[in-house]
Amino acid sequence: MIEIALAFLAGLLIGSFLNVCVFRLPRDLSVVTPARSFCPFCEETIAWYDNIPVLSYILLRAKCRRCGARIPLRYPAVELATAVAFAICVAYFGVTPAAMKYAIFSAVMITLIASDFEERILPDEFTIGGGVLGLILAWFVPMHGEFALFFVPYAWGPRWVSVGEAVIGACVSSGSIWLAGWLYEKFRHREGLGFGDVKMIFMIGAFLGLPAALLTLIGASLVGAIGGLLYIRLTDQDASTYELPFGSFLGVAALAVAVYGEVFLKLHPR
């Protein structure tokens, strides 16, 4: 239990940093300097006691102490989501490389969900950087080689097979979504899919492999179609011009696939 509690606390702290990334990266601001957070409205430095994850949001009643501007709900939501994700990873995998891998994956997904929903931007630091990290982690947390065994000799060992599986998952899934977007643009003469989404599914494939990445695409398409239509109706948006945050739906679907496929099914095999 103490490991889970520590993972939860670590998730709160990491979530606080992820909020910095969500705000600064789309604006081409450094996440290192200034080291202290600042209010985006009055630009005053936030004191440490007003920057405690979740707790400060509650004590301040979601308002800046200095200017009274409302603090977006995104801040405690990202912190809590990251904390819960870290706790789940440790609860199911223990203190292992697998827990670290899926904790990192969850943190990346949560950041991309928030960034795309809020700014319609998927930062390369998390899509491309996350994809490279997923390929590296495939060496330390081996995946089953359903497809890699057609190209990578089993004699090379399970780690190389795992890396091959990650490469196939990343390239085939991102290639398929790029092709779909290219065909849409050719026939409809307008962009239907941003290249950020292609890079994001590359990263998902690198972490989860091809079957999970394709399942993520299907799930995101269904959730995006239904959720997008509902949002457009409820907010009276123009369906012909509204930019759907498909990356956010990809992130939600990827987390669901990871929890169900990588955690639930492995713990409760038939």
Summary of the structure (lengths in Angstrom):
residues: 270
radius of gyration: 19.7
end to end distance: 27.7
largest distance: 64.3
contacts: 868
relative contact order: 0.10
helix: 71%
strand: 1%
